[in-house]
Amino acid sequence: MNQSLLDLLKKVDTPTVCNAIEVAQGKRGFNDFTRGTMLSSDPKNSVMVGYARTAQISALAPPTEAVEVIKTRRMAYYKHMSEGMRPAIVVVEDVDYPNCIGAYWGEVNTNIHKAFGLSGALTNGVMRDLGDLPDGFPVLAASIGPSHGYVHVKTIGQGANIRGMHVSEGALVHADLHGAVVIPDDIIEHLYEAIQTLLRNEKIVLNPAKQGNMSFEEFEKSWAEFENART
């Protein structure tokens, strides 16, 4: 991913990226995005983009493995998150979903991951400490809760499933308050132009619509131009 594309992805929302993927692919039907409502820790600054650093956690019950095994895996997790290509985001699946109770994403963990140079966190699990999370590290989670339960790391770097969206280790992900999307590898080099094309074509309808009252005849003309531009 070049710097121009990264800068553009930081400026647009996730629905725009989803539409641009269809532009790049030349068809509808792309479906590698989250299902259901997601909650953002910072809706006004929620955009995050980066290569996925993945893991799985659980918190409903105490781990059955030896304490030293759990501690060693926890440190291996943090080492994994401190490494890898940047920009990157943390993608953590809570395997207890939909009965997640462990708020893995609170003040301590968010600050640690931000210090590692990560751009944000995406999870199907729980977040907390909403008034104390660091600026510049948005969290997109499925729920909010008060406790960490028996939270412990289960897997590292083996991928994650977030609300119906499978995220492979290293996949390029875009997320904001709407949800998240995995950008297919084969369209990354075409995505910058696809976004520009999408934004340019949408103005054909949006510009007259935003100028005030519009007759059906005016709409019909602009819509026909819009349709021709999309085909």
Backbone as CSV, one residue per row, in Angstrom:
resi,resn,N_x,N_y,N_z,CA_x,CA_y,CA_z,C_x,C_y,C_z
1,MET,0.848,-1.191,0.000,0.000,0.000,0.000,0.884,1.241,0.000
2,ASN,0.698,2.103,-1.012,1.514,3.304,-1.065,0.935,4.409,-0.176
3,GLN,1.724,5.455,0.019,1.336,6.523,0.937,0.099,7.275,0.458
4,SER,-0.041,7.454,-0.843,-1.209,8.160,-1.379,-2.497,7.419,-1.052
5,LEU,-2.476,6.101,-1.206,-3.661,5.307,-0.871,-3.925,5.345,0.618
6,LEU,-2.883,5.219,1.428,-3.067,5.258,2.877,-3.686,6.586,3.309
7,ASP,-3.176,7.692,2.777,-3.710,9.009,3.138,-5.183,9.123,2.753
8,LEU,-5.541,8.595,1.579,-6.929,8.657,1.127,-7.823,7.784,1.993
9,LEU,-7.360,6.583,2.346,-8.164,5.681,3.168,-8.424,6.262,4.555
10,LYS,-7.524,7.077,5.046,-7.722,7.710,6.345,-8.786,8.807,6.304
11,LYS,-9.109,9.269,5.086,-10.057,10.376,4.929,-11.479,9.930,4.611
12,VAL,-11.634,8.705,4.120,-12.961,8.253,3.696,-13.538,7.263,4.708
13,ASP,-14.861,7.100,4.673,-15.503,6.173,5.603,-15.557,4.766,5.015
14,THR,-15.914,3.810,5.858,-15.919,2.409,5.437,-16.978,2.108,4.380
15,PRO,-18.184,2.711,4.425,-19.122,2.500,3.313,-18.543,2.914,1.959
16,THR,-17.761,3.998,1.945,-17.123,4.418,0.698,-16.142,3.362,0.216
17,VAL,-15.385,2.774,1.137,-14.435,1.727,0.759,-15.177,0.512,0.207
18,CYS,-16.278,0.135,0.854,-17.078,-1.000,0.353,-17.560,-0.740,-1.076
19,ASN,-18.076,0.475,-1.329,-18.551,0.813,-2.673,-17.404,0.831,-3.672
20,ALA,-16.246,1.345,-3.238,-15.094,1.428,-4.136,-14.566,0.042,-4.501
21,ILE,-14.664,-0.905,-3.591,-14.267,-2.283,-3.905,-15.118,-2.814,-5.052
22,GLU,-16.419,-2.521,-5.020,-17.302,-2.942,-6.114,-16.935,-2.249,-7.415
23,VAL,-16.547,-0.972,-7.336,-16.098,-0.260,-8.534,-14.861,-0.938,-9.120
24,ALA,-13.919,-1.264,-8.251,-12.680,-1.898,-8.697,-12.932,-3.287,-9.277
25,GLN,-13.889,-4.007,-8.688,-14.198,-5.360,-9.164,-15.145,-5.351,-10.355
26,GLY,-15.819,-4.221,-10.581,-16.741,-4.105,-11.704,-18.032,-4.868,-11.531
27,LYS,-18.405,-5.142,-10.276,-19.636,-5.891,-10.015,-20.054,-5.732,-8.564
28,ARG,-21.309,-6.050,-8.288,-21.784,-6.113,-6.913,-21.611,-7.524,-6.383
29,GLY,-21.813,-7.676,-5.064,-21.746,-9.002,-4.485,-20.620,-9.191,-3.502
30,PHE,-19.727,-8.194,-3.406,-18.674,-8.281,-2.397,-19.304,-8.318,-1.007
31,ASN,-18.876,-9.236,-0.144,-19.559,-9.366,1.155,-18.624,-9.614,2.334
32,ASP,-17.367,-9.212,2.215,-16.400,-9.476,3.291,-16.367,-8.302,4.270
33,PHE,-17.500,-8.105,4.972,-17.621,-7.011,5.924,-18.397,-7.481,7.148
34,THR,-18.357,-6.714,8.224,-19.031,-7.092,9.468,-20.540,-6.998,9.337
35,ARG,-21.221,-7.850,10.092,-22.679,-7.832,10.164,-23.112,-7.245,11.503
36,GLY,-24.261,-6.573,11.516,-24.797,-6.063,12.771,-24.135,-4.766,13.200
37,THR,-24.676,-4.192,14.247,-24.200,-2.906,14.742,-22.925,-3.069,15.556
38,MET,-21.947,-2.216,15.267,-20.713,-2.150,16.038,-20.680,-0.823,16.782
39,LEU,-19.951,-0.778,17.884,-19.868,0.420,18.716,-18.467,0.993,18.659
40,SER,-18.373,2.309,18.454,-17.078,2.964,18.374,-16.785,3.713,19.658
41,SER,-15.542,3.610,20.129,-15.137,4.337,21.327,-15.002,5.836,21.064
42,ASP,-14.854,6.206,19.788,-14.666,7.605,19.411,-15.302,7.834,18.044
43,PRO,-16.626,7.983,17.992,-17.320,8.075,16.700,-16.824,9.194,15.793
44,LYS,-16.336,10.296,16.370,-15.887,11.416,15.541,-14.503,11.180,14.943
45,ASN,-13.761,10.256,15.503,-12.415,9.940,15.007,-12.244,8.431,14.946
46,SER,-13.149,7.777,14.233,-13.227,6.320,14.305,-12.501,5.597,13.187
47,VAL,-12.056,6.311,12.160,-11.450,5.631,11.014,-10.113,5.004,11.402
48,MET,-9.947,3.754,11.043,-8.662,3.077,11.216,-8.407,2.202,9.992
49,VAL,-7.161,2.123,9.599,-6.780,1.303,8.455,-5.420,0.696,8.727
50,GLY,-5.252,-0.564,8.377,-3.965,-1.196,8.598,-4.018,-2.694,8.362
51,TYR,-2.850,-3.303,8.448,-2.725,-4.750,8.292,-3.047,-5.430,9.620
52,ALA,-3.833,-6.483,9.555,-4.370,-7.119,10.756,-3.319,-7.907,11.524
53,ARG,-3.255,-7.644,12.832,-2.504,-8.469,13.775,-3.568,-9.192,14.597
54,THR,-3.727,-10.482,14.410,-4.892,-11.196,14.908,-4.617,-12.036,16.154
55,ALA,-5.687,-12.273,16.897,-5.624,-13.153,18.073,-7.045,-13.544,18.455
56,GLN,-7.140,-14.540,19.343,-8.415,-14.942,19.932,-8.278,-14.950,21.446
57,ILE,-9.351,-14.554,22.127,-9.370,-14.559,23.585,-10.633,-15.240,24.082
58,SER,-10.658,-15.518,25.392,-11.852,-16.034,26.062,-11.857,-15.481,27.484
59,ALA,-13.059,-15.361,28.063,-13.137,-14.779,29.415,-14.254,-15.342,30.278
60,LEU,-15.120,-16.157,29.713,-16.276,-16.652,30.473,-15.876,-17.559,31.626
61,ALA,-14.842,-18.357,31.424,-14.424,-19.321,32.446,-12.917,-19.268,32.621
62,PRO,-12.412,-19.664,33.781,-10.961,-19.677,33.998,-10.281,-20.619,33.007
63,PRO,-9.066,-20.296,32.570,-8.350,-21.196,31.670,-8.031,-22.516,32.359
64,THR,-8.008,-23.576,31.582,-7.729,-24.911,32.136,-6.251,-25.282,32.021
65,GLU,-5.492,-24.485,31.274,-4.067,-24.757,31.131,-3.297,-24.235,32.342
66,ALA,-2.063,-24.657,32.460,-1.217,-24.232,33.582,-0.996,-22.720,33.546
67,VAL,-0.848,-22.129,34.720,-0.670,-20.683,34.835,0.510,-20.206,34.007
68,GLU,1.614,-20.936,34.044,2.807,-20.519,33.298,2.568,-20.551,31.793
69,VAL,1.762,-21.503,31.340,1.428,-21.565,29.917,0.650,-20.322,29.507
70,ILE,-0.317,-19.937,30.336,-1.135,-18.755,30.050,-0.280,-17.488,30.059
71,LYS,0.605,-17.370,31.046,1.474,-16.189,31.134,2.425,-16.100,29.944
72,THR,2.976,-17.237,29.563,3.906,-17.259,28.430,3.198,-16.862,27.139
73,ARG,1.975,-17.375,26.968,1.215,-17.035,25.772,0.842,-15.557,25.765
74,ARG,0.521,-15.005,26.941,0.197,-13.579,27.009,1.387,-12.729,26.554
75,MET,2.599,-13.076,26.992,3.767,-12.321,26.578,4.059,-12.520,25.086
76,ALA,3.813,-13.740,24.584,3.982,-13.997,23.150,2.998,-13.157,22.347
77,TYR,1.794,-12.982,22.897,0.784,-12.128,22.255,1.297,-10.699,22.133
78,TYR,1.787,-10.141,23.231,2.263,-8.756,23.191,3.464,-8.603,22.252
79,LYS,4.339,-9.590,22.216,5.473,-9.542,21.291,4.980,-9.533,19.858
80,HIS,3.986,-10.361,19.572,3.403,-10.414,18.232,2.810,-9.064,17.852
81,MET,2.119,-8.437,18.774,1.488,-7.160,18.483,2.505,-6.035,18.306
82,SER,3.658,-6.173,18.900,4.695,-5.144,18.783,5.460,-5.240,17.464
83,GLU,5.252,-6.326,16.724,5.992,-6.578,15.495,5.084,-6.465,14.273
84,GLY,5.678,-6.650,13.111,4.899,-6.706,11.884,4.839,-5.385,11.130
85,MET,4.246,-5.466,9.929,4.125,-4.311,9.064,3.236,-3.249,9.690
86,ARG,3.564,-2.015,9.424,2.744,-0.881,9.819,2.352,-0.107,8.571
87,PRO,1.157,0.507,8.550,0.213,0.613,9.668,-0.456,-0.732,9.943
88,ALA,-0.862,-0.913,11.188,-1.515,-2.154,11.576,-2.609,-1.875,12.590
89,ILE,-3.602,-2.743,12.598,-4.642,-2.674,13.622,-4.754,-4.039,14.302
90,VAL,-5.186,-4.017,15.545,-5.367,-5.250,16.309,-6.763,-5.799,16.009
91,VAL,-6.836,-7.058,15.625,-8.128,-7.705,15.365,-8.225,-8.904,16.293
92,VAL,-9.055,-8.791,17.328,-9.143,-9.823,18.355,-10.556,-10.392,18.422
93,GLU,-10.662,-11.678,18.193,-11.946,-12.372,18.299,-12.126,-12.921,19.708
94,ASP,-13.257,-12.608,20.319,-13.637,-13.221,21.584,-14.450,-14.462,21.250
95,VAL,-13.891,-15.646,21.548,-14.550,-16.902,21.164,-15.794,-17.184,21.986
96,ASP,-16.054,-16.369,23.015,-17.277,-16.523,23.796,-18.490,-15.895,23.111
97,TYR,-18.276,-15.179,22.014,-19.373,-14.499,21.323,-20.503,-15.478,21.012
98,PRO,-21.771,-15.108,21.236,-22.301,-13.785,21.594,-22.434,-13.538,23.097
99,ASN,-21.808,-14.354,23.915,-21.928,-14.210,25.372,-20.663,-13.608,25.990
100,CYS,-20.065,-12.660,25.308,-18.800,-12.075,25.767,-19.002,-11.259,27.044
101,ILE,-18.086,-11.424,27.983,-18.136,-10.622,29.225,-16.812,-9.921,29.511
102,GLY,-15.727,-10.352,28.859,-14.404,-9.849,29.199,-14.026,-8.600,28.422
103,ALA,-14.028,-7.453,29.100,-13.665,-6.188,28.456,-12.145,-6.105,28.326
104,TYR,-11.641,-6.721,27.287,-10.196,-6.754,27.036,-9.658,-5.373,26.694
105,TRP,-10.531,-4.550,26.113,-10.104,-3.238,25.642,-10.520,-2.156,26.612
106,GLY,-9.619,-1.864,27.585,-9.803,-0.793,28.547,-8.609,0.139,28.512
107,GLU,-8.464,0.939,29.540,-7.423,1.964,29.560,-6.022,1.378,29.428
108,VAL,-5.729,0.296,30.159,-4.380,-0.269,30.151,-4.026,-0.856,28.788
109,ASN,-4.865,-1.746,28.278,-4.530,-2.445,27.041,-4.485,-1.517,25.834
110,THR,-5.384,-0.546,25.768,-5.365,0.369,24.627,-4.080,1.195,24.616
111,ASN,-3.650,1.659,25.783,-2.419,2.446,25.834,-1.198,1.602,25.461
112,ILE,-1.181,0.335,25.886,-0.074,-0.549,25.519,-0.009,-0.729,24.007
113,HIS,-1.143,-1.023,23.391,-1.169,-1.268,21.946,-0.885,-0.007,21.154
114,LYS,-1.334,1.134,21.638,-1.001,2.388,20.962,0.507,2.622,21.015
115,ALA,1.125,2.329,22.158,2.569,2.505,22.302,3.351,1.582,21.365
116,PHE,2.746,0.459,20.978,3.375,-0.448,20.019,3.287,0.084,18.580
117,GLY,2.598,1.205,18.384,2.464,1.779,17.053,1.275,1.279,16.267
118,LEU,0.339,0.633,16.945,-0.878,0.156,16.291,-1.899,1.282,16.186
119,SER,-2.772,1.182,15.183,-3.666,2.296,14.849,-5.058,2.192,15.450
120,GLY,-5.384,1.070,16.074,-6.710,0.883,16.653,-6.994,-0.586,16.866
121,ALA,-8.169,-0.875,17.419,-8.541,-2.258,17.719,-9.934,-2.562,17.194
122,LEU,-10.097,-3.762,16.665,-11.373,-4.261,16.161,-11.673,-5.579,16.859
123,THR,-12.866,-5.696,17.447,-13.211,-6.908,18.192,-14.708,-7.182,18.146
124,ASN,-15.065,-8.456,18.274,-16.459,-8.822,18.460,-16.794,-8.907,19.946
125,GLY,-15.840,-8.493,20.769,-15.994,-8.576,22.214,-16.352,-7.255,22.864
126,VAL,-15.750,-7.008,24.029,-16.194,-5.946,24.923,-15.100,-4.894,25.123
127,MET,-15.532,-3.639,25.275,-14.618,-2.565,25.661,-15.168,-1.867,26.899
128,ARG,-14.301,-1.132,27.603,-14.703,-0.386,28.799,-13.780,0.835,28.971
129,ASP,-13.902,1.526,30.120,-13.084,2.722,30.416,-13.232,3.777,29.322
130,LEU,-14.450,3.981,28.841,-14.651,4.832,27.670,-14.157,6.258,27.867
131,GLY,-14.148,6.770,29.074,-13.666,8.123,29.297,-12.164,8.223,29.428
132,ASP,-11.494,7.075,29.455,-10.051,7.067,29.726,-9.211,6.449,28.616
133,LEU,-9.829,6.129,27.491,-9.069,5.538,26.393,-8.248,6.622,25.698
134,PRO,-7.083,6.273,25.163,-6.195,7.286,24.585,-6.715,7.837,23.262
135,ASP,-6.431,9.101,23.010,-6.751,9.692,21.719,-5.912,9.016,20.640
136,GLY,-6.482,8.919,19.451,-5.720,8.358,18.344,-5.652,6.849,18.325
137,PHE,-6.453,6.194,19.164,-6.515,4.730,19.155,-7.984,4.322,19.299
138,PRO,-8.757,4.393,18.208,-10.166,4.017,18.292,-10.351,2.520,18.505
139,VAL,-11.388,2.172,19.214,-11.770,0.775,19.402,-13.155,0.580,18.800
140,LEU,-13.307,-0.442,17.972,-14.603,-0.810,17.415,-14.963,-2.174,17.987
141,ALA,-16.006,-2.200,18.816,-16.362,-3.416,19.558,-17.837,-3.744,19.388
142,ALA,-18.197,-4.968,19.787,-19.590,-5.394,19.684,-20.406,-4.984,20.906
143,SER,-19.720,-4.703,22.034,-20.463,-4.357,23.244,-19.581,-3.596,24.222
144,ILE,-20.228,-3.072,25.256,-19.561,-2.345,26.336,-19.875,-3.058,27.637
145,GLY,-18.898,-3.202,28.512,-19.132,-3.863,29.784,-18.142,-3.419,30.836
146,PRO,-18.366,-3.783,32.118,-17.548,-3.260,33.203,-16.365,-4.118,33.631
147,SER,-16.371,-5.432,33.305,-15.377,-6.333,33.905,-14.563,-7.080,32.860
148,HIS,-13.387,-7.572,33.300,-12.551,-8.351,32.381,-12.785,-9.848,32.495
149,GLY,-13.585,-10.283,33.468,-13.835,-11.711,33.619,-12.544,-12.490,33.800
150,TYR,-12.464,-13.659,33.168,-11.255,-14.487,33.221,-10.484,-14.376,31.907
151,VAL,-10.354,-13.174,31.390,-9.820,-13.010,30.041,-8.406,-13.581,29.905
152,HIS,-8.210,-14.347,28.842,-6.903,-14.926,28.548,-6.795,-15.173,27.048
153,VAL,-5.586,-15.166,26.552,-5.321,-15.345,25.128,-5.405,-16.822,24.761
154,LYS,-6.094,-17.106,23.649,-6.241,-18.492,23.178,-5.328,-18.790,21.988
155,THR,-5.324,-17.906,20.973,-4.474,-18.107,19.801,-3.850,-16.777,19.387
156,ILE,-2.747,-16.868,18.652,-2.016,-15.684,18.196,-1.687,-15.836,16.720
157,GLY,-2.079,-14.839,15.923,-1.708,-14.819,14.514,-2.367,-15.856,13.642
158,GLN,-3.472,-16.435,14.100,-4.145,-17.488,13.345,-5.452,-17.016,12.720
159,GLY,-5.647,-15.700,12.668,-6.872,-15.160,12.087,-7.954,-14.957,13.128
160,ALA,-9.024,-14.274,12.723,-10.126,-13.974,13.636,-11.408,-13.797,12.844
161,ASN,-12.526,-14.074,13.491,-13.832,-13.839,12.881,-14.537,-12.757,13.680
162,ILE,-14.866,-11.650,13.009,-15.497,-10.514,13.662,-16.869,-10.279,13.044
163,ARG,-17.897,-10.686,13.743,-19.282,-10.481,13.302,-19.487,-10.944,11.858
164,GLY,-19.078,-12.162,11.573,-19.290,-12.738,10.255,-18.226,-12.424,9.232
165,MET,-17.236,-11.625,9.588,-16.151,-11.261,8.676,-14.875,-11.983,9.090
166,HIS,-14.358,-12.850,8.221,-13.105,-13.536,8.531,-11.937,-12.631,8.194
167,VAL,-11.002,-12.494,9.122,-9.816,-11.661,8.924,-8.581,-12.551,9.043
168,SER,-7.868,-12.719,7.951,-6.620,-13.472,7.982,-5.504,-12.586,8.532
169,GLU,-4.523,-13.193,9.128,-3.351,-12.448,9.596,-2.738,-11.682,8.427
170,GLY,-2.526,-10.389,8.614,-1.912,-9.570,7.581,-2.861,-8.975,6.568
171,ALA,-4.155,-9.297,6.663,-5.129,-8.728,5.726,-5.247,-7.223,5.935
172,LEU,-5.514,-6.490,4.856,-5.706,-5.045,4.948,-7.152,-4.764,5.327
173,VAL,-7.340,-4.054,6.447,-8.677,-3.811,7.001,-8.934,-2.316,7.107
174,HIS,-10.149,-1.920,6.777,-10.610,-0.537,6.984,-11.823,-0.608,7.897
175,ALA,-11.877,0.285,8.889,-12.988,0.257,9.840,-13.304,1.661,10.316
176,ASP,-14.563,1.855,10.688,-15.000,3.091,11.344,-16.269,2.791,12.107
177,LEU,-17.046,3.817,12.471,-18.222,3.607,13.294,-19.300,2.778,12.601
178,HIS,-19.197,2.565,11.285,-20.183,1.747,10.571,-19.899,0.254,10.695
179,GLY,-18.631,-0.101,10.902,-18.207,-1.489,10.894,-16.854,-1.598,10.223
180,ALA,-16.547,-2.775,9.699,-15.231,-3.011,9.119,-15.341,-3.812,7.834
181,VAL,-14.303,-3.706,7.007,-14.250,-4.428,5.745,-12.825,-4.889,5.495
182,VAL,-12.683,-6.106,4.941,-11.382,-6.608,4.486,-11.229,-6.243,3.019
183,ILE,-10.145,-5.555,2.680,-9.895,-5.141,1.303,-9.189,-6.281,0.572
184,PRO,-9.766,-6.788,-0.521,-9.144,-7.903,-1.241,-7.750,-7.533,-1.755
185,ASP,-6.820,-8.452,-1.645,-5.439,-8.201,-2.075,-5.355,-7.783,-3.535
186,ASP,-6.189,-8.403,-4.379,-6.036,-8.187,-5.817,-6.569,-6.850,-6.311
187,ILE,-7.213,-6.061,-5.437,-7.697,-4.756,-5.901,-6.990,-3.598,-5.200
188,ILE,-6.037,-3.903,-4.324,-5.367,-2.826,-3.582,-4.716,-1.819,-4.524
189,GLU,-4.057,-2.316,-5.563,-3.374,-1.405,-6.480,-4.353,-0.569,-7.302
190,HIS,-5.619,-0.968,-7.355,-6.627,-0.233,-8.120,-7.540,0.607,-7.225
191,LEU,-7.366,0.512,-5.919,-8.340,1.093,-4.998,-8.317,2.618,-4.994
192,TYR,-7.147,3.207,-5.118,-7.073,4.676,-5.094,-7.926,5.259,-6.215
193,GLU,-7.737,4.781,-7.430,-8.507,5.300,-8.562,-9.987,4.947,-8.427
194,ALA,-10.294,3.775,-7.866,-11.694,3.382,-7.684,-12.415,4.327,-6.724
195,ILE,-11.741,4.718,-5.645,-12.347,5.668,-4.699,-12.559,7.014,-5.375
196,GLN,-11.559,7.491,-6.118,-11.693,8.770,-6.804,-12.822,8.731,-7.818
197,THR,-12.940,7.629,-8.543,-14.022,7.467,-9.518,-15.382,7.480,-8.828
198,LEU,-15.482,6.759,-7.723,-16.730,6.705,-6.971,-17.147,8.089,-6.490
199,LEU,-16.222,8.811,-5.875,-16.533,10.141,-5.351,-16.924,11.095,-6.474
200,ARG,-16.242,10.998,-7.592,-16.542,11.853,-8.740,-17.937,11.552,-9.296
201,ASN,-18.274,10.287,-9.416,-19.576,9.914,-9.964,-20.723,10.286,-9.026
202,GLU,-20.512,10.135,-7.733,-21.576,10.467,-6.782,-21.939,11.944,-6.823
203,LYS,-20.966,12.794,-7.168,-21.231,14.232,-7.230,-22.236,14.575,-8.322
204,ILE,-22.361,13.717,-9.321,-23.305,13.966,-10.406,-24.727,14.077,-9.859
205,VAL,-25.049,13.259,-8.864,-26.380,13.294,-8.244,-26.392,14.173,-7.001
206,LEU,-25.325,14.098,-6.216,-25.312,14.812,-4.942,-25.291,16.333,-5.113
207,ASN,-24.529,16.837,-6.076,-24.424,18.287,-6.228,-25.776,18.949,-6.488
208,PRO,-26.573,18.490,-7.467,-27.883,19.123,-7.664,-28.847,18.854,-6.512
209,ALA,-28.736,17.664,-5.889,-29.651,17.337,-4.790,-29.415,18.237,-3.588
210,LYS,-28.168,18.644,-3.373,-27.825,19.460,-2.214,-28.030,20.956,-2.448
211,GLN,-28.396,21.340,-3.669,-28.586,22.756,-3.971,-29.963,23.270,-3.573
212,GLY,-30.838,22.381,-3.169,-32.189,22.797,-2.761,-33.229,21.958,-3.467
213,ASN,-34.405,22.544,-3.674,-35.491,21.820,-4.329,-35.086,21.386,-5.730
214,MET,-35.485,20.175,-6.090,-35.143,19.617,-7.391,-36.379,18.982,-8.001
215,SER,-36.671,19.308,-9.242,-37.811,18.708,-9.921,-37.488,17.277,-10.315
216,PHE,-38.524,16.516,-10.599,-38.290,15.148,-11.044,-37.504,15.131,-12.342
217,GLU,-37.783,16.074,-13.244,-37.077,16.133,-14.524,-35.585,16.381,-14.309
218,GLU,-35.246,17.266,-13.358,-33.840,17.522,-13.043,-33.180,16.287,-12.442
219,PHE,-33.923,15.615,-11.566,-33.401,14.377,-10.979,-33.193,13.317,-12.050
220,GLU,-34.183,13.158,-12.934,-34.107,12.140,-13.979,-32.873,12.356,-14.860
221,LYS,-32.579,13.614,-15.179,-31.425,13.935,-16.010,-30.115,13.584,-15.291
222,SER,-30.011,14.014,-14.030,-28.777,13.741,-13.284,-28.610,12.247,-13.015
223,TRP,-29.721,11.545,-12.757,-29.623,10.112,-12.503,-29.185,9.347,-13.750
224,ALA,-29.670,9.764,-14.902,-29.262,9.119,-16.147,-27.767,9.312,-16.385
225,GLU,-27.285,10.514,-16.097,-25.846,10.792,-16.223,-25.045,9.948,-15.236
226,PHE,-25.591,9.810,-14.036,-24.953,9.003,-12.980,-24.885,7.539,-13.394
227,GLU,-25.976,7.012,-13.908,-26.030,5.621,-14.353,-25.038,5.367,-15.487
228,ASN,-24.956,6.313,-16.442,-24.023,6.151,-17.554,-22.571,6.150,-17.070
229,ALA,-22.295,6.966,-16.046,-20.933,7.052,-15.513,-20.543,5.775,-14.802
230,ARG,-21.510,5.070,-14.230,-21.208,3.861,-13.452,-21.019,2.626,-14.323
231,THR,-21.514,2.670,-15.573,-21.450,1.474,-16.416,-20.245,1.508,-17.333
